[in-house]
Each structure stands twice: as C-alpha cells, then as structure tokens.
Amino acid sequence: MEVVAPHTQILTVTQNGYGKRSQAAEYGLRTGRVGHFYVKRTPKTGDVVGVITVTDDDEVMVISNKGKIIRLK
C-alpha cells in the first residue's frame, strides 16, 4: 500500500515494459470500494507489476529479467 500526498504522481509499470505516470489527485477517493483501473490490461501491456509514488525530484530505474535497464528522471 502506498500513502500519497496530493502533489505526488503515481507510476505504474506493466509486465511487458509499459509505464504510466499520473497525478495522484486524478485517482480520487473511494470509500467502501476496492480498486482503480488506470492502466488497461491487454496482451500488449500485460499485468501490472509495480505501483509507486514519485515526485518531480525522483529518479526511477527499471530493470527487466533479461538485464535491460531504463533510467528515468
């Protein structure tokens, strides 16, 4: 579980290497319900494998199981 502040972004990474960065404020508040769908699961994208909160000052490094590295500011 991640605790998010309104000024942060949420980075979602999928099994096949796709990522989406969204403003935390876009997610809204849901009480008594489970789940949000902000990355559509398709055969092209695969399952969601990671979700983390980030800010503009963060750097993210994604490493595949075959050793491919992607670094993002």
N, CA and C atoms as a LAMMPS dump frame, in Angstrom:
ITEM: TIMESTEP
0
ITEM: NUMBER OF ATOMS
219
ITEM: BOX BOUNDS ff ff ff
-5.0000000000000000e+02 5.0000000000000000e+02
-5.0000000000000000e+02 5.0000000000000000e+02
-5.0000000000000000e+02 5.0000000000000000e+02
ITEM: ATOMS id mol type element x y z
1 1 1 N 0.848 -1.162 0
2 1 2 C 0 0 0
3 1 3 C 0.9 1.234 0
4 2 1 N 0.503 2.22 -0.767
5 2 2 C 1.216 3.498 -0.813
6 2 3 C 0.33 4.583 -0.203
7 3 1 N 0.923 5.456 0.585
8 3 2 C 0.232 6.644 1.091
9 3 3 C 0.687 7.801 0.225
10 4 1 N -0.266 8.491 -0.386
11 4 2 C 0.097 9.523 -1.355
12 4 3 C -0.342 10.902 -0.887
13 5 1 N 0.483 11.87 -1.234
14 5 2 C 0.146 13.274 -0.997
15 5 3 C -0.4 13.837 -2.309
16 6 1 N -1.224 14.863 -2.253
17 6 2 C -1.848 15.401 -3.474
18 6 3 C -0.854 15.893 -4.523
19 7 1 N 0.344 16.314 -4.141
20 7 2 C 1.304 16.87 -5.101
21 7 3 C 2.176 15.797 -5.764
22 8 1 N 1.991 14.529 -5.413
23 8 2 C 2.823 13.46 -5.97
24 8 3 C 2.184 12.864 -7.22
25 9 1 N 2.959 12.037 -7.901
26 9 2 C 2.448 11.287 -9.04
27 9 3 C 2.511 9.803 -8.706
28 10 1 N 1.745 9.01 -9.438
29 10 2 C 1.753 7.565 -9.266
30 10 3 C 2.296 6.947 -10.545
31 11 1 N 3.365 6.157 -10.406
32 11 2 C 3.99 5.484 -11.534
33 11 3 C 3.565 4.028 -11.508
34 12 1 N 2.962 3.569 -12.612
35 12 2 C 2.522 2.193 -12.753
36 12 3 C 3.334 1.55 -13.874
37 13 1 N 3.893 0.358 -13.614
38 13 2 C 4.701 -0.355 -14.603
39 13 3 C 4.049 -1.705 -14.868
40 14 1 N 4.006 -2.097 -16.153
41 14 2 C 3.379 -3.363 -16.52
42 14 3 C 4.418 -4.421 -16.874
43 15 1 N 3.952 -5.639 -16.949
44 15 2 C 4.782 -6.811 -17.198
45 15 3 C 5.586 -6.711 -18.488
46 16 1 N 5.025 -6.101 -19.507
47 16 2 C 5.701 -6.023 -20.8
48 16 3 C 6.44 -4.702 -21.012
49 17 1 N 6.705 -3.977 -19.925
50 17 2 C 7.555 -2.803 -20.005
51 17 3 C 6.87 -1.479 -20.257
52 18 1 N 5.578 -1.424 -20.157
53 18 2 C 4.877 -0.158 -20.339
54 18 3 C 4.727 0.537 -18.996
55 19 1 N 4.751 1.85 -19.015
56 19 2 C 4.597 2.612 -17.788
57 19 3 C 3.653 3.775 -17.99
58 20 1 N 3.028 4.18 -16.898
59 20 2 C 2.136 5.33 -16.948
60 20 3 C 2.336 6.129 -15.667
61 21 1 N 2.502 7.435 -15.829
62 21 2 C 2.676 8.336 -14.7
63 21 3 C 1.462 9.255 -14.643
64 22 1 N 0.753 9.238 -13.536
65 22 2 C -0.479 10.012 -13.374
66 22 3 C -0.406 10.839 -12.105
67 23 1 N -1.069 11.969 -12.112
68 23 2 C -1.167 12.796 -10.914
69 23 3 C -1.996 12.05 -9.869
70 24 1 N -1.552 12.068 -8.624
71 24 2 C -2.27 11.39 -7.547
72 24 3 C -3.677 11.958 -7.386
73 25 1 N -3.827 13.246 -7.635
74 25 2 C -5.137 13.889 -7.482
75 25 3 C -6.166 13.329 -8.467
76 26 1 N -5.711 12.738 -9.596
77 26 2 C -6.638 12.162 -10.577
78 26 3 C -7.317 10.897 -10.054
79 27 1 N -6.718 10.235 -9.07
80 27 2 C -7.239 8.965 -8.587
81 27 3 C -8.48 9.108 -7.741
82 28 1 N -8.639 10.229 -7.062
83 28 2 C -9.832 10.441 -6.264
84 28 3 C -9.874 9.545 -5.044
85 29 1 N -10.888 9.708 -4.241
86 29 2 C -11.034 8.962 -3.005
87 29 3 C -12.232 8.034 -3.138
88 30 1 N -12.013 6.76 -2.813
89 30 2 C -13.115 5.802 -2.859
90 30 3 C -13.254 5.181 -1.48
91 31 1 N -14.423 5.265 -0.93
92 31 2 C -14.672 4.695 0.386
93 31 3 C -15.582 3.488 0.229
94 32 1 N -15.166 2.373 0.805
95 32 2 C -16.009 1.176 0.76
96 32 3 C -15.928 0.397 -0.54
97 33 1 N -15.036 0.774 -1.445
98 33 2 C -14.87 0.058 -2.711
99 33 3 C -13.414 -0.359 -2.844
100 34 1 N -13.17 -1.305 -3.71
101 34 2 C -11.811 -1.799 -3.9
102 34 3 C -11.397 -1.586 -5.347
103 35 1 N -10.223 -0.977 -5.545
104 35 2 C -9.596 -0.944 -6.86
105 35 3 C -9.884 0.265 -7.719
106 36 1 N -8.879 0.589 -8.508
107 36 2 C -8.949 1.61 -9.547
108 36 3 C -8.37 0.989 -10.81
109 37 1 N -8.894 1.351 -11.96
110 37 2 C -8.359 0.854 -13.216
111 37 3 C -7.858 2.032 -14.036
112 38 1 N -6.55 2.308 -13.957
113 38 2 C -5.967 3.413 -14.694
114 38 3 C -4.997 2.942 -15.769
115 39 1 N -4.664 1.662 -15.762
116 39 2 C -3.875 1.049 -16.825
117 39 3 C -4.673 -0.15 -17.289
118 40 1 N -5.088 -0.123 -18.539
119 40 2 C -5.886 -1.215 -19.053
120 40 3 C -4.997 -2.421 -19.328
121 41 1 N -5.372 -3.586 -18.812
122 41 2 C -4.622 -4.812 -19.04
123 41 3 C -5.007 -5.396 -20.389
124 42 1 N -4.017 -5.549 -21.259
125 42 2 C -4.204 -6.165 -22.566
126 42 3 C -3.055 -7.138 -22.789
127 43 1 N -3.138 -7.988 -23.808
128 43 2 C -1.992 -8.857 -24.112
129 43 3 C -0.726 -8.054 -24.432
130 44 1 N -0.898 -6.841 -24.97
131 44 2 C 0.248 -5.993 -25.3
132 44 3 C 0.94 -5.461 -24.045
133 45 1 N 0.171 -5.019 -23.044
134 45 2 C 0.763 -4.432 -21.849
135 45 3 C 1.108 -5.472 -20.791
136 46 1 N 0.28 -6.485 -20.63
137 46 2 C 0.483 -7.48 -19.586
138 46 3 C -0.065 -6.998 -18.258
139 47 1 N 0.227 -7.767 -17.219
140 47 2 C -0.247 -7.431 -15.875
141 47 3 C 0.53 -6.259 -15.289
142 48 1 N -0.089 -5.57 -14.329
143 48 2 C 0.609 -4.525 -13.581
144 48 3 C 1.544 -5.221 -12.596
145 49 1 N 2.824 -4.852 -12.618
146 49 2 C 3.808 -5.486 -11.736
147 49 3 C 4.348 -4.534 -10.674
148 50 1 N 4.088 -3.237 -10.813
149 50 2 C 4.585 -2.306 -9.812
150 50 3 C 3.839 -0.994 -9.827
151 51 1 N 3.608 -0.458 -8.636
152 51 2 C 2.98 0.853 -8.47
153 51 3 C 3.729 1.551 -7.35
154 52 1 N 4.153 2.791 -7.604
155 52 2 C 4.921 3.535 -6.607
156 52 3 C 4.608 5.024 -6.749
157 53 1 N 4.686 5.742 -5.637
158 53 2 C 4.507 7.191 -5.698
159 53 3 C 5.854 7.836 -6.003
160 54 1 N 5.822 8.871 -6.847
161 54 2 C 7.033 9.586 -7.241
162 54 3 C 6.761 11.085 -7.237
163 55 1 N 7.843 11.865 -7.19
164 55 2 C 7.747 13.316 -7.329
165 55 3 C 8.651 13.735 -8.483
166 56 1 N 8.649 15.011 -8.807
167 56 2 C 9.484 15.508 -9.902
168 56 3 C 10.975 15.367 -9.607
169 57 1 N 11.356 15.266 -8.34
170 57 2 C 12.764 15.142 -7.96
171 57 3 C 13.276 13.705 -7.98
172 58 1 N 12.407 12.729 -8.129
173 58 2 C 12.803 11.319 -8.077
174 58 3 C 13.408 10.84 -9.389
175 59 1 N 14.268 9.84 -9.276
176 59 2 C 14.784 9.12 -10.428
177 59 3 C 14.345 7.673 -10.273
178 60 1 N 13.943 7.052 -11.371
179 60 2 C 13.444 5.687 -11.341
180 60 3 C 14.294 4.842 -12.267
181 61 1 N 14.641 3.642 -11.805
182 61 2 C 15.387 2.71 -12.63
183 61 3 C 14.582 1.415 -12.714
184 62 1 N 14.27 0.993 -13.941
185 62 2 C 13.512 -0.23 -14.174
186 62 3 C 14.455 -1.229 -14.826
187 63 1 N 14.511 -2.456 -14.28
188 63 2 C 15.409 -3.487 -14.79
189 63 3 C 14.577 -4.711 -15.158
190 64 1 N 14.731 -5.18 -16.405
191 64 2 C 13.993 -6.359 -16.858
192 64 3 C 14.68 -7.627 -16.367
193 65 1 N 13.974 -8.757 -16.486
194 65 2 C 14.573 -10.024 -16.069
195 65 3 C 15.675 -10.476 -17.03
196 66 1 N 15.807 -9.821 -18.176
197 66 2 C 16.887 -10.112 -19.122
198 66 3 C 18.032 -9.113 -18.993
199 67 1 N 17.95 -8.214 -18.018
200 67 2 C 19.041 -7.292 -17.745
201 67 3 C 18.965 -5.946 -18.443
202 68 1 N 17.882 -5.644 -19.151
203 68 2 C 17.735 -4.334 -19.786
204 68 3 C 17.376 -3.299 -18.709
205 69 1 N 18.096 -2.165 -18.718
206 69 2 C 17.901 -1.133 -17.711
207 69 3 C 17.38 0.145 -18.364
208 70 1 N 16.354 0.731 -17.758
209 70 2 C 15.824 2.021 -18.218
210 70 3 C 15.866 2.952 -17.017
211 71 1 N 16.515 4.108 -17.191
212 71 2 C 16.615 5.092 -16.114
213 71 3 C 15.814 6.326 -16.514
214 72 1 N 14.953 6.776 -15.639
215 72 2 C 14.104 7.934 -15.901
216 72 3 C 14.27 8.97 -14.811
217 73 1 N 14.335 10.23 -15.2
218 73 2 C 14.341 11.318 -14.206
219 73 3 C 12.925 11.723 -13.912
